[in-house]
Amino acid sequence: MSLHDGRRSFRRDFLLASLLVVTGLGLSGISLIEIAKNDVRLAQATQPVQQSPAAAPDSGPAESKPGGERPTTPAPEPARPPDTQAQKDGVKAALPPAPAEKIAPPIQQK
C-alpha cells in the first residue's frame, strides 16, 4: 500500500464519518422542529405534591432527642392477649390461627 492509497482511504473514511454526523444533526433538528410545532404536552407519572390545608402543624413527627431514644407519635400500645369475650361475640381475629405443623410444644418451666 502506497502513501497515496493511505491518504485516499483516510479521506474516504473522514468523508463517511462527516456525512454520518451531518445526517444525525439534521435528523435531530427536524425532530426538534416537529416537537416545537406540535406543542405536545407530556404526561407526568405522578401528580405534584401539594400541601393539604387541613393538616395541623402539630401533627408531624415528634422532635428527636439526643441520647439514642427514638420518639414515637403516638405512643405504641402494649400487646394484648386475645379477648375471649369478643371472640364469643363474633369479632374476627386479626390473623387466622397457625396451622398445626407450625405450633411448637409448650415451653417447660424449671
Jmol script that loads the backbone (N, CA, C; Angstrom):
load data "model"
ATOM      1  N   MET A   1       0.851  -1.166   0.000  1.00  0.00           N
ATOM      2  CA  MET A   1       0.000   0.000   0.000  1.00  0.00           C
ATOM      3  C   MET A   1       0.898   1.231   0.000  1.00  0.00           C
ATOM      4  N   SER A   2       0.665   2.059  -0.947  1.00  0.00           N
ATOM      5  CA  SER A   2       1.496   3.247  -1.069  1.00  0.00           C
ATOM      6  C   SER A   2       0.944   4.374  -0.208  1.00  0.00           C
ATOM      7  N   LEU A   3       1.687   5.445  -0.107  1.00  0.00           N
ATOM      8  CA  LEU A   3       1.280   6.605   0.682  1.00  0.00           C
ATOM      9  C   LEU A   3       0.032   7.231   0.092  1.00  0.00           C
ATOM     10  N   HIS A   4      -0.085   7.190  -1.225  1.00  0.00           N
ATOM     11  CA  HIS A   4      -1.248   7.774  -1.897  1.00  0.00           C
ATOM     12  C   HIS A   4      -2.524   6.998  -1.569  1.00  0.00           C
ATOM     13  N   ASP A   5      -2.452   5.663  -1.497  1.00  0.00           N
ATOM     14  CA  ASP A   5      -3.619   4.848  -1.148  1.00  0.00           C
ATOM     15  C   ASP A   5      -4.041   5.074   0.304  1.00  0.00           C
ATOM     16  N   GLY A   6      -3.101   5.283   1.210  1.00  0.00           N
ATOM     17  CA  GLY A   6      -3.405   5.538   2.617  1.00  0.00           C
ATOM     18  C   GLY A   6      -4.161   6.852   2.789  1.00  0.00           C
ATOM     19  N   ARG A   7      -3.730   7.873   2.046  1.00  0.00           N
ATOM     20  CA  ARG A   7      -4.421   9.165   2.125  1.00  0.00           C
ATOM     21  C   ARG A   7      -5.827   9.060   1.551  1.00  0.00           C
ATOM     22  N   ARG A   8      -5.956   8.297   0.475  1.00  0.00           N
ATOM     23  CA  ARG A   8      -7.259   8.152  -0.165  1.00  0.00           C
ATOM     24  C   ARG A   8      -8.248   7.453   0.785  1.00  0.00           C
ATOM     25  N   SER A   9      -7.792   6.397   1.487  1.00  0.00           N
ATOM     26  CA  SER A   9      -8.690   5.692   2.403  1.00  0.00           C
ATOM     27  C   SER A   9      -9.011   6.575   3.611  1.00  0.00           C
ATOM     28  N   PHE A  10      -8.039   7.380   4.080  1.00  0.00           N
ATOM     29  CA  PHE A  10      -8.309   8.293   5.191  1.00  0.00           C
ATOM     30  C   PHE A  10      -9.356   9.328   4.788  1.00  0.00           C
ATOM     31  N   ARG A  11      -9.218   9.887   3.599  1.00  0.00           N
ATOM     32  CA  ARG A  11     -10.194  10.886   3.129  1.00  0.00           C
ATOM     33  C   ARG A  11     -11.583  10.264   2.982  1.00  0.00           C
ATOM     34  N   ARG A  12     -11.625   9.044   2.473  1.00  0.00           N
ATOM     35  CA  ARG A  12     -12.916   8.379   2.300  1.00  0.00           C
ATOM     36  C   ARG A  12     -13.574   8.111   3.660  1.00  0.00           C
ATOM     37  N   ASP A  13     -12.779   7.618   4.636  1.00  0.00           N
ATOM     38  CA  ASP A  13     -13.319   7.374   5.982  1.00  0.00           C
ATOM     39  C   ASP A  13     -13.755   8.672   6.653  1.00  0.00           C
ATOM     40  N   PHE A  14     -12.958   9.729   6.475  1.00  0.00           N
ATOM     41  CA  PHE A  14     -13.303  11.017   7.063  1.00  0.00           C
ATOM     42  C   PHE A  14     -14.569  11.582   6.423  1.00  0.00           C
ATOM     43  N   LEU A  15     -14.729  11.417   5.134  1.00  0.00           N
ATOM     44  CA  LEU A  15     -15.929  11.892   4.443  1.00  0.00           C
ATOM     45  C   LEU A  15     -17.155  11.113   4.907  1.00  0.00           C
ATOM     46  N   LEU A  16     -17.031   9.803   5.072  1.00  0.00           N
ATOM     47  CA  LEU A  16     -18.145   8.985   5.537  1.00  0.00           C
ATOM     48  C   LEU A  16     -18.544   9.373   6.976  1.00  0.00           C
ATOM     49  N   ALA A  17     -17.561   9.576   7.856  1.00  0.00           N
ATOM     50  CA  ALA A  17     -17.848   9.973   9.234  1.00  0.00           C
ATOM     51  C   ALA A  17     -18.511  11.345   9.269  1.00  0.00           C
ATOM     52  N   SER A  18     -18.022  12.267   8.459  1.00  0.00           N
ATOM     53  CA  SER A  18     -18.619  13.606   8.406  1.00  0.00           C
ATOM     54  C   SER A  18     -20.047  13.544   7.905  1.00  0.00           C
ATOM     55  N   LEU A  19     -20.304  12.712   6.907  1.00  0.00           N
ATOM     56  CA  LEU A  19     -21.644  12.562   6.361  1.00  0.00           C
ATOM     57  C   LEU A  19     -22.606  11.997   7.415  1.00  0.00           C
ATOM     58  N   LEU A  20     -22.147  11.015   8.214  1.00  0.00           N
ATOM     59  CA  LEU A  20     -22.976  10.448   9.271  1.00  0.00           C
ATOM     60  C   LEU A  20     -23.285  11.481  10.353  1.00  0.00           C
ATOM     61  N   VAL A  21     -22.311  12.299  10.729  1.00  0.00           N
ATOM     62  CA  VAL A  21     -22.534  13.334  11.748  1.00  0.00           C
ATOM     63  C   VAL A  21     -23.527  14.366  11.243  1.00  0.00           C
ATOM     64  N   VAL A  22     -23.372  14.809  10.004  1.00  0.00           N
ATOM     65  CA  VAL A  22     -24.288  15.801   9.435  1.00  0.00           C
ATOM     66  C   VAL A  22     -25.699  15.235   9.333  1.00  0.00           C
ATOM     67  N   THR A  23     -25.831  13.964   8.948  1.00  0.00           N
ATOM     68  CA  THR A  23     -27.149  13.328   8.865  1.00  0.00           C
ATOM     69  C   THR A  23     -27.800  13.256  10.252  1.00  0.00           C
ATOM     70  N   GLY A  24     -27.038  12.897  11.265  1.00  0.00           N
ATOM     71  CA  GLY A  24     -27.572  12.839  12.625  1.00  0.00           C
ATOM     72  C   GLY A  24     -28.028  14.194  13.125  1.00  0.00           C
ATOM     73  N   LEU A  25     -27.230  15.213  12.870  1.00  0.00           N
ATOM     74  CA  LEU A  25     -27.620  16.565  13.281  1.00  0.00           C
ATOM     75  C   LEU A  25     -28.866  17.030  12.538  1.00  0.00           C
ATOM     76  N   GLY A  26     -28.964  16.689  11.269  1.00  0.00           N
ATOM     77  CA  GLY A  26     -30.156  17.063  10.501  1.00  0.00           C
ATOM     78  C   GLY A  26     -31.413  16.398  11.035  1.00  0.00           C
ATOM     79  N   LEU A  27     -31.328  15.100  11.323  1.00  0.00           N
ATOM     80  CA  LEU A  27     -32.492  14.395  11.874  1.00  0.00           C
ATOM     81  C   LEU A  27     -32.882  14.947  13.249  1.00  0.00           C
ATOM     82  N   SER A  28     -31.886  15.286  14.067  1.00  0.00           N
ATOM     83  CA  SER A  28     -32.183  15.872  15.377  1.00  0.00           C
ATOM     84  C   SER A  28     -32.878  17.217  15.218  1.00  0.00           C
ATOM     85  N   GLY A  29     -32.411  18.024  14.279  1.00  0.00           N
ATOM     86  CA  GLY A  29     -33.035  19.321  14.037  1.00  0.00           C
ATOM     87  C   GLY A  29     -34.471  19.181  13.556  1.00  0.00           C
ATOM     88  N   ILE A  30     -34.697  18.237  12.642  1.00  0.00           N
ATOM     89  CA  ILE A  30     -36.065  18.010  12.149  1.00  0.00           C
ATOM     90  C   ILE A  30     -36.970  17.554  13.284  1.00  0.00           C
ATOM     91  N   SER A  31     -36.474  16.674  14.145  1.00  0.00           N
ATOM     92  CA  SER A  31     -37.277  16.193  15.277  1.00  0.00           C
ATOM     93  C   SER A  31     -37.611  17.331  16.227  1.00  0.00           C
ATOM     94  N   LEU A  32     -36.645  18.184  16.521  1.00  0.00           N
ATOM     95  CA  LEU A  32     -36.901  19.316  17.418  1.00  0.00           C
ATOM     96  C   LEU A  32     -37.913  20.282  16.819  1.00  0.00           C
ATOM     97  N   ILE A  33     -37.855  20.491  15.522  1.00  0.00           N
ATOM     98  CA  ILE A  33     -38.828  21.376  14.859  1.00  0.00           C
ATOM     99  C   ILE A  33     -40.225  20.774  14.953  1.00  0.00           C
ATOM    100  N   GLU A  34     -40.351  19.460  14.753  1.00  0.00           N
ATOM    101  CA  GLU A  34     -41.659  18.799  14.853  1.00  0.00           C
ATOM    102  C   GLU A  34     -42.222  18.885  16.267  1.00  0.00           C
ATOM    103  N   ILE A  35     -41.362  18.696  17.262  1.00  0.00           N
ATOM    104  CA  ILE A  35     -41.819  18.775  18.646  1.00  0.00           C
ATOM    105  C   ILE A  35     -42.296  20.187  18.960  1.00  0.00           C
ATOM    106  N   ALA A  36     -41.549  21.183  18.524  1.00  0.00           N
ATOM    107  CA  ALA A  36     -41.929  22.567  18.797  1.00  0.00           C
ATOM    108  C   ALA A  36     -43.201  22.938  18.043  1.00  0.00           C
ATOM    109  N   LYS A  37     -43.385  22.401  16.841  1.00  0.00           N
ATOM    110  CA  LYS A  37     -44.551  22.733  16.035  1.00  0.00           C
ATOM    111  C   LYS A  37     -45.814  22.118  16.618  1.00  0.00           C
ATOM    112  N   ASN A  38     -45.739  20.879  17.119  1.00  0.00           N
ATOM    113  CA  ASN A  38     -46.920  20.199  17.642  1.00  0.00           C
ATOM    114  C   ASN A  38     -47.288  20.642  19.057  1.00  0.00           C
ATOM    115  N   ASP A  39     -46.349  21.202  19.807  1.00  0.00           N
ATOM    116  CA  ASP A  39     -46.576  21.647  21.183  1.00  0.00           C
ATOM    117  C   ASP A  39     -47.237  20.535  21.999  1.00  0.00           C
ATOM    118  N   VAL A  40     -46.637  19.370  21.977  1.00  0.00           N
ATOM    119  CA  VAL A  40     -47.166  18.208  22.676  1.00  0.00           C
ATOM    120  C   VAL A  40     -46.841  18.332  24.157  1.00  0.00           C
ATOM    121  N   ARG A  41     -47.841  18.094  24.993  1.00  0.00           N
ATOM    122  CA  ARG A  41     -47.609  18.087  26.438  1.00  0.00           C
ATOM    123  C   ARG A  41     -47.423  16.641  26.871  1.00  0.00           C
ATOM    124  N   LEU A  42     -46.368  16.404  27.597  1.00  0.00           N
ATOM    125  CA  LEU A  42     -46.076  15.055  28.050  1.00  0.00           C
ATOM    126  C   LEU A  42     -46.762  14.804  29.383  1.00  0.00           C
ATOM    127  N   ALA A  43     -47.204  13.573  29.591  1.00  0.00           N
ATOM    128  CA  ALA A  43     -47.883  13.214  30.831  1.00  0.00           C
ATOM    129  C   ALA A  43     -46.864  13.002  31.940  1.00  0.00           C
ATOM    130  N   GLN A  44     -47.239  13.410  33.159  1.00  0.00           N
ATOM    131  CA  GLN A  44     -46.397  13.174  34.318  1.00  0.00           C
ATOM    132  C   GLN A  44     -46.765  11.843  34.936  1.00  0.00           C
ATOM    133  N   ALA A  45     -45.780  11.172  35.510  1.00  0.00           N
ATOM    134  CA  ALA A  45     -46.048   9.894  36.148  1.00  0.00           C
ATOM    135  C   ALA A  45     -46.845  10.075  37.436  1.00  0.00           C
ATOM    136  N   THR A  46     -46.517  11.088  38.209  1.00  0.00           N
ATOM    137  CA  THR A  46     -47.232  11.347  39.455  1.00  0.00           C
ATOM    138  C   THR A  46     -47.623  12.817  39.504  1.00  0.00           C
ATOM    139  N   GLN A  47     -48.653  13.106  40.244  1.00  0.00           N
ATOM    140  CA  GLN A  47     -49.081  14.481  40.414  1.00  0.00           C
ATOM    141  C   GLN A  47     -48.106  15.203  41.341  1.00  0.00           C
ATOM    142  N   PRO A  48     -47.924  16.505  41.163  1.00  0.00           N
ATOM    143  CA  PRO A  48     -47.047  17.232  42.069  1.00  0.00           C
ATOM    144  C   PRO A  48     -47.608  17.224  43.491  1.00  0.00           C
ATOM    145  N   VAL A  49     -46.723  17.213  44.464  1.00  0.00           N
ATOM    146  CA  VAL A  49     -47.141  17.174  45.856  1.00  0.00           C
ATOM    147  C   VAL A  49     -47.682  18.544  46.242  1.00  0.00           C
ATOM    148  N   GLN A  50     -48.888  18.549  46.839  1.00  0.00           N
ATOM    149  CA  GLN A  50     -49.479  19.794  47.291  1.00  0.00           C
ATOM    150  C   GLN A  50     -49.747  19.688  48.777  1.00  0.00           C
ATOM    151  N   GLN A  51     -49.519  20.768  49.481  1.00  0.00           N
ATOM    152  CA  GLN A  51     -49.753  20.797  50.917  1.00  0.00           C
ATOM    153  C   GLN A  51     -51.253  20.834  51.165  1.00  0.00           C
ATOM    154  N   SER A  52     -51.748  19.949  52.021  1.00  0.00           N
ATOM    155  CA  SER A  52     -53.174  19.955  52.323  1.00  0.00           C
ATOM    156  C   SER A  52     -53.455  21.045  53.351  1.00  0.00           C
ATOM    157  N   PRO A  53     -54.500  21.832  53.148  1.00  0.00           N
ATOM    158  CA  PRO A  53     -54.766  22.926  54.084  1.00  0.00           C
ATOM    159  C   PRO A  53     -55.271  22.439  55.431  1.00  0.00           C
ATOM    160  N   ALA A  54     -55.800  21.206  55.516  1.00  0.00           N
ATOM    161  CA  ALA A  54     -56.373  20.717  56.762  1.00  0.00           C
ATOM    162  C   ALA A  54     -55.317  20.152  57.715  1.00  0.00           C
ATOM    163  N   ALA A  55     -54.084  20.011  57.259  1.00  0.00           N
ATOM    164  CA  ALA A  55     -53.047  19.417  58.109  1.00  0.00           C
ATOM    165  C   ALA A  55     -52.672  20.393  59.210  1.00  0.00           C
ATOM    166  N   ALA A  56     -52.707  19.902  60.444  1.00  0.00           N
ATOM    167  CA  ALA A  56     -52.339  20.730  61.586  1.00  0.00           C
ATOM    168  C   ALA A  56     -50.821  20.745  61.725  1.00  0.00           C
ATOM    169  N   PRO A  57     -50.229  21.837  62.153  1.00  0.00           N
ATOM    170  CA  PRO A  57     -48.769  21.876  62.263  1.00  0.00           C
ATOM    171  C   PRO A  57     -48.227  20.965  63.351  1.00  0.00           C
ATOM    172  N   ASP A  58     -49.036  20.602  64.360  1.00  0.00           N
ATOM    173  CA  ASP A  58     -48.537  19.746  65.426  1.00  0.00           C
ATOM    174  C   ASP A  58     -48.741  18.263  65.126  1.00  0.00           C
ATOM    175  N   SER A  59     -49.243  17.915  63.959  1.00  0.00           N
ATOM    176  CA  SER A  59     -49.479  16.515  63.643  1.00  0.00           C
ATOM    177  C   SER A  59     -48.254  15.836  63.048  1.00  0.00           C
ATOM    178  N   GLY A  60     -47.140  16.543  62.934  1.00  0.00           N
ATOM    179  CA  GLY A  60     -45.925  15.975  62.370  1.00  0.00           C
ATOM    180  C   GLY A  60     -45.236  15.059  63.364  1.00  0.00           C
ATOM    181  N   PRO A  61     -44.105  14.505  62.991  1.00  0.00           N
ATOM    182  CA  PRO A  61     -43.387  13.609  63.899  1.00  0.00           C
ATOM    183  C   PRO A  61     -42.823  14.387  65.086  1.00  0.00           C
ATOM    184  N   ALA A  62     -42.618  13.687  66.183  1.00  0.00           N
ATOM    185  CA  ALA A  62     -42.086  14.315  67.389  1.00  0.00           C
ATOM    186  C   ALA A  62     -40.632  14.698  67.167  1.00  0.00           C
ATOM    187  N   GLU A  63     -40.164  15.645  67.935  1.00  0.00           N
ATOM    188  CA  GLU A  63     -38.783  16.088  67.844  1.00  0.00           C
ATOM    189  C   GLU A  63     -37.847  14.989  68.337  1.00  0.00           C
ATOM    190  N   SER A  64     -36.701  14.865  67.685  1.00  0.00           N
ATOM    191  CA  SER A  64     -35.738  13.862  68.129  1.00  0.00           C
ATOM    192  C   SER A  64     -34.927  14.432  69.287  1.00  0.00           C
ATOM    193  N   LYS A  65     -34.560  13.562  70.219  1.00  0.00           N
ATOM    194  CA  LYS A  65     -33.793  13.975  71.391  1.00  0.00           C
ATOM    195  C   LYS A  65     -32.449  13.275  71.348  1.00  0.00           C
ATOM    196  N   PRO A  66     -31.381  13.957  71.767  1.00  0.00           N
ATOM    197  CA  PRO A  66     -30.077  13.286  71.796  1.00  0.00           C
ATOM    198  C   PRO A  66     -30.072  12.198  72.864  1.00  0.00           C
ATOM    199  N   GLY A  67     -29.304  11.179  72.635  1.00  0.00           N
ATOM    200  CA  GLY A  67     -29.208  10.103  73.596  1.00  0.00           C
ATOM    201  C   GLY A  67     -29.681   8.781  73.042  1.00  0.00           C
ATOM    202  N   GLY A  68     -30.130   8.750  71.809  1.00  0.00           N
ATOM    203  CA  GLY A  68     -30.458   7.490  71.179  1.00  0.00           C
ATOM    204  C   GLY A  68     -31.904   7.061  71.278  1.00  0.00           C
ATOM    205  N   GLU A  69     -32.749   7.769  72.004  1.00  0.00           N
ATOM    206  CA  GLU A  69     -34.154   7.376  72.075  1.00  0.00           C
ATOM    207  C   GLU A  69     -34.885   7.848  70.839  1.00  0.00           C
ATOM    208  N   ARG A  70     -35.711   6.991  70.303  1.00  0.00           N
ATOM    209  CA  ARG A  70     -36.496   7.365  69.131  1.00  0.00           C
ATOM    210  C   ARG A  70     -37.867   7.829  69.600  1.00  0.00           C
ATOM    211  N   PRO A  71     -38.280   9.005  69.178  1.00  0.00           N
ATOM    212  CA  PRO A  71     -39.612   9.457  69.558  1.00  0.00           C
ATOM    213  C   PRO A  71     -40.675   8.687  68.787  1.00  0.00           C
ATOM    214  N   THR A  72     -41.792   8.460  69.428  1.00  0.00           N
ATOM    215  CA  THR A  72     -42.893   7.776  68.760  1.00  0.00           C
ATOM    216  C   THR A  72     -44.144   8.620  68.902  1.00  0.00           C
ATOM    217  N   THR A  73     -44.826   8.836  67.813  1.00  0.00           N
ATOM    218  CA  THR A  73     -46.074   9.587  67.830  1.00  0.00           C
ATOM    219  C   THR A  73     -47.091   8.775  67.068  1.00  0.00           C
ATOM    220  N   PRO A  74     -48.119   8.303  67.589  1.00  0.00           N
ATOM    221  CA  PRO A  74     -48.469   8.210  69.006  1.00  0.00           C
ATOM    222  C   PRO A  74     -47.676   7.093  69.669  1.00  0.00           C
ATOM    223  N   ALA A  75     -47.765   7.024  70.996  1.00  0.00           N
ATOM    224  CA  ALA A  75     -47.024   6.014  71.741  1.00  0.00           C
ATOM    225  C   ALA A  75     -47.545   4.628  71.375  1.00  0.00           C
ATOM    226  N   PRO A  76     -46.657   3.628  71.280  1.00  0.00           N
ATOM    227  CA  PRO A  76     -47.109   2.288  70.924  1.00  0.00           C
ATOM    228  C   PRO A  76     -47.969   1.688  72.038  1.00  0.00           C
ATOM    229  N   GLU A  77     -48.928   0.891  71.642  1.00  0.00           N
ATOM    230  CA  GLU A  77     -49.787   0.223  72.618  1.00  0.00           C
ATOM    231  C   GLU A  77     -49.203  -1.143  72.934  1.00  0.00           C
ATOM    232  N   PRO A  78     -49.356  -1.602  74.182  1.00  0.00           N
ATOM    233  CA  PRO A  78     -48.827  -2.924  74.521  1.00  0.00           C
ATOM    234  C   PRO A  78     -49.637  -4.023  73.842  1.00  0.00           C
ATOM    235  N   ALA A  79     -48.986  -5.137  73.627  1.00  0.00           N
ATOM    236  CA  ALA A  79     -49.675  -6.271  73.022  1.00  0.00           C
ATOM    237  C   ALA A  79     -50.710  -6.808  74.012  1.00  0.00           C
ATOM    238  N   ARG A  80     -51.847  -7.195  73.500  1.00  0.00           N
ATOM    239  CA  ARG A  80     -52.912  -7.713  74.371  1.00  0.00           C
ATOM    240  C   ARG A  80     -53.211  -9.160  74.003  1.00  0.00           C
ATOM    241  N   PRO A  81     -53.496  -9.980  74.975  1.00  0.00           N
ATOM    242  CA  PRO A  81     -53.898 -11.347  74.643  1.00  0.00           C
ATOM    243  C   PRO A  81     -55.266 -11.309  73.983  1.00  0.00           C
ATOM    244  N   PRO A  82     -55.611 -12.325  73.211  1.00  0.00           N
ATOM    245  CA  PRO A  82     -56.910 -12.320  72.540  1.00  0.00           C
ATOM    246  C   PRO A  82     -58.056 -12.251  73.549  1.00  0.00           C
ATOM    247  N   ASP A  83     -59.006 -11.431  73.241  1.00  0.00           N
ATOM    248  CA  ASP A  83     -60.167 -11.247  74.105  1.00  0.00           C
ATOM    249  C   ASP A  83     -61.174 -12.359  73.814  1.00  0.00           C
ATOM    250  N   THR A  84     -61.318 -13.288  74.745  1.00  0.00           N
ATOM    251  CA  THR A  84     -62.206 -14.427  74.505  1.00  0.00           C
ATOM    252  C   THR A  84     -63.665 -13.984  74.457  1.00  0.00           C
ATOM    253  N   GLN A  85     -64.043 -12.967  75.222  1.00  0.00           N
ATOM    254  CA  GLN A  85     -65.421 -12.480  75.198  1.00  0.00           C
ATOM    255  C   GLN A  85     -65.746 -11.858  73.842  1.00  0.00           C
ATOM    256  N   ALA A  86     -64.795 -11.117  73.271  1.00  0.00           N
ATOM    257  CA  ALA A  86     -65.020 -10.510  71.963  1.00  0.00           C
ATOM    258  C   ALA A  86     -65.138 -11.581  70.893  1.00  0.00           C
ATOM    259  N   GLN A  87     -64.343 -12.646  71.012  1.00  0.00           N
ATOM    260  CA  GLN A  87     -64.437 -13.720  70.032  1.00  0.00           C
ATOM    261  C   GLN A  87     -65.767 -14.440  70.147  1.00  0.00           C
ATOM    262  N   LYS A  88     -66.291 -14.556  71.367  1.00  0.00           N
ATOM    263  CA  LYS A  88     -67.603 -15.171  71.542  1.00  0.00           C
ATOM    264  C   LYS A  88     -68.695 -14.309  70.937  1.00  0.00           C
ATOM    265  N   ASP A  89     -68.496 -12.978  70.959  1.00  0.00           N
ATOM    266  CA  ASP A  89     -69.492 -12.065  70.397  1.00  0.00           C
ATOM    267  C   ASP A  89     -69.435 -12.028  68.869  1.00  0.00           C
ATOM    268  N   GLY A  90     -68.428 -12.626  68.259  1.00  0.00           N
ATOM    269  CA  GLY A  90     -68.366 -12.701  66.809  1.00  0.00           C
ATOM    270  C   GLY A  90     -67.296 -11.846  66.172  1.00  0.00           C
ATOM    271  N   VAL A  91     -66.424 -11.225  66.968  1.00  0.00           N
ATOM    272  CA  VAL A  91     -65.346 -10.422  66.403  1.00  0.00           C
ATOM    273  C   VAL A  91     -64.303 -11.361  65.822  1.00  0.00           C
ATOM    274  N   LYS A  92     -63.893 -11.106  64.576  1.00  0.00           N
ATOM    275  CA  LYS A  92     -62.904 -11.965  63.931  1.00  0.00           C
ATOM    276  C   LYS A  92     -61.508 -11.607  64.408  1.00  0.00           C
ATOM    277  N   ALA A  93     -60.646 -12.612  64.480  1.00  0.00           N
ATOM    278  CA  ALA A  93     -59.250 -12.393  64.850  1.00  0.00           C
ATOM    279  C   ALA A  93     -58.532 -11.688  63.706  1.00  0.00           C
ATOM    280  N   ALA A  94     -57.484 -10.933  64.047  1.00  0.00           N
ATOM    281  CA  ALA A  94     -56.732 -10.209  63.032  1.00  0.00           C
ATOM    282  C   ALA A  94     -56.020 -11.169  62.088  1.00  0.00           C
ATOM    283  N   LEU A  95     -55.515 -12.270  62.614  1.00  0.00           N
ATOM    284  CA  LEU A  95     -54.824 -13.271  61.807  1.00  0.00           C
ATOM    285  C   LEU A  95     -55.487 -14.623  62.007  1.00  0.00           C
ATOM    286  N   PRO A  96     -55.471 -15.468  60.984  1.00  0.00           N
ATOM    287  CA  PRO A  96     -56.034 -16.806  61.166  1.00  0.00           C
ATOM    288  C   PRO A  96     -55.139 -17.621  62.086  1.00  0.00           C
ATOM    289  N   PRO A  97     -55.679 -18.660  62.709  1.00  0.00           N
ATOM    290  CA  PRO A  97     -54.835 -19.479  63.582  1.00  0.00           C
ATOM    291  C   PRO A  97     -53.742 -20.176  62.777  1.00  0.00           C
ATOM    292  N   ALA A  98     -52.599 -20.413  63.425  1.00  0.00           N
ATOM    293  CA  ALA A  98     -51.474 -21.048  62.758  1.00  0.00           C
ATOM    294  C   ALA A  98     -51.805 -22.510  62.489  1.00  0.00           C
ATOM    295  N   PRO A  99     -51.307 -23.068  61.387  1.00  0.00           N
ATOM    296  CA  PRO A  99     -51.525 -24.480  61.121  1.00  0.00           C
ATOM    297  C   PRO A  99     -50.838 -25.338  62.180  1.00  0.00           C
ATOM    298  N   ALA A 100     -51.314 -26.551  62.343  1.00  0.00           N
ATOM    299  CA  ALA A 100     -50.835 -27.422  63.419  1.00  0.00           C
ATOM    300  C   ALA A 100     -49.333 -27.693  63.310  1.00  0.00           C
ATOM    301  N   GLU A 101     -48.791 -27.814  62.115  1.00  0.00           N
ATOM    302  CA  GLU A 101     -47.371 -28.126  61.983  1.00  0.00           C
ATOM    303  C   GLU A 101     -46.490 -26.939  62.350  1.00  0.00           C
ATOM    304  N   LYS A 102     -47.041 -25.723  62.476  1.00  0.00           N
ATOM    305  CA  LYS A 102     -46.259 -24.547  62.818  1.00  0.00           C
ATOM    306  C   LYS A 102     -46.302 -24.252  64.325  1.00  0.00           C
ATOM    307  N   ILE A 103     -47.095 -24.967  65.085  1.00  0.00           N
ATOM    308  CA  ILE A 103     -47.214 -24.716  66.512  1.00  0.00           C
ATOM    309  C   ILE A 103     -46.223 -25.595  67.258  1.00  0.00           C
ATOM    310  N   ALA A 104     -45.408 -24.972  68.093  1.00  0.00           N
ATOM    311  CA  ALA A 104     -44.397 -25.709  68.860  1.00  0.00           C
ATOM    312  C   ALA A 104     -45.016 -26.201  70.158  1.00  0.00           C
ATOM    313  N   PRO A 105     -44.433 -27.234  70.748  1.00  0.00           N
ATOM    314  CA  PRO A 105     -44.924 -27.688  72.060  1.00  0.00           C
ATOM    315  C   PRO A 105     -44.667 -26.604  73.098  1.00  0.00           C
ATOM    316  N   PRO A 106     -45.431 -26.573  74.170  1.00  0.00           N
ATOM    317  CA  PRO A 106     -45.249 -25.543  75.186  1.00  0.00           C
ATOM    318  C   PRO A 106     -43.860 -25.602  75.826  1.00  0.00           C
ATOM    319  N   ILE A 107     -43.342 -24.478  76.244  1.00  0.00           N
ATOM    320  CA  ILE A 107     -42.029 -24.392  76.881  1.00  0.00           C
ATOM    321  C   ILE A 107     -42.184 -24.866  78.326  1.00  0.00           C
ATOM    322  N   GLN A 108     -41.299 -25.734  78.729  1.00  0.00           N
ATOM    323  CA  GLN A 108     -41.320 -26.273  80.095  1.00  0.00           C
ATOM    324  C   GLN A 108     -40.611 -25.305  81.020  1.00  0.00           C
ATOM    325  N   GLN A 109     -41.296 -24.906  82.101  1.00  0.00           N
ATOM    326  CA  GLN A 109     -40.698 -24.020  83.103  1.00  0.00           C
ATOM    327  C   GLN A 109     -39.957 -24.863  84.133  1.00  0.00           C
ATOM    328  N   LYS A 110     -38.781 -24.438  84.547  1.00  0.00           N
ATOM    329  CA  LYS A 110     -37.985 -25.190  85.534  1.00  0.00           C
ATOM    330  C   LYS A 110     -38.223 -24.663  86.908  1.00  0.00           C
TER     331      LYS A 110
END
end "model"
wireframe off; spacefill off
backbone 0.3
color backbone group
